[in-house]
């Protein structure tokens, strides 16, 4: 059965909306909205010709690939504000490349149900810790974190992020805030770190071929639905990425106006909503 043009355009519209929201969130909260795109893809991919029990793997791979432009746009915007801490980024980035390699391999071994449950649990735990636990942080200061522990922290952040399909903002931002960094600088540096994870994950996921996937219809070979490269569905990734670049700068402007507590609470509410959508999709 061939995908109708009307249905295809409807799916592209949804990807564009998700991408625009992801770009805004990337600038506002230091995240690429990856979980938002994962949630949207779990609903639309079957209609686009991608079916099978491991569909969540395609959602994760596509989300990470689409965030390359999202984080690129937000990183440029944050760089212009002068809020990215280069010395901290240099210590986190190498570990994040290694962690992305580890996480991508681990994600490939997980069943679809296991991965869906892991993402839902991640959303709930992170939201609680970030916005509602009353967890104390160190007093904000102007020093830039330069600890050698940032390297292994980068490995851990990227490992988890590449499993659940995010750019790591929900882990990097809390880490930097706990070290006394102002939320707006934590968000900016997190965006630059997310760009590293997204680029590495996109390359790795496009090189994968997941055996649990198949296409609808005899015109599409088994394991190769139209537009699917590895575990990246290109129509969704490209559409969401292009839309995200239009809204990232707006998110940055809003982030510079909000209080630190408002940013953290916004972060938590977003995660709870997306976690619920992904859980319901199971």
Secondary structure, DSSP 8 states (H G I E B T S, - for coil): ----HHHHHHHHHHHHHHHHHHHHHHHHHS---HHHHHHHHHHHTGGGTEESTTHHHHHHHHHHHHHHHHHHHHHHHHHHHT---HHHHHHHHHHHHHHHHHHHHHHHHS-HHHHHHHHHHHHHHHHIIIIIS--------S-----THHHHHHHHHHHHHHHHT--SHHHHHHHHHHTT--HHHHHHHHHHHHHHHHHHHHHHHHT---TT-EESSTTS-TT--TTEETTEEHHHHHHHHHHHHTTHHHHHHHHTTS-HHHHHHHHHHHHHHHHHHHHHT-
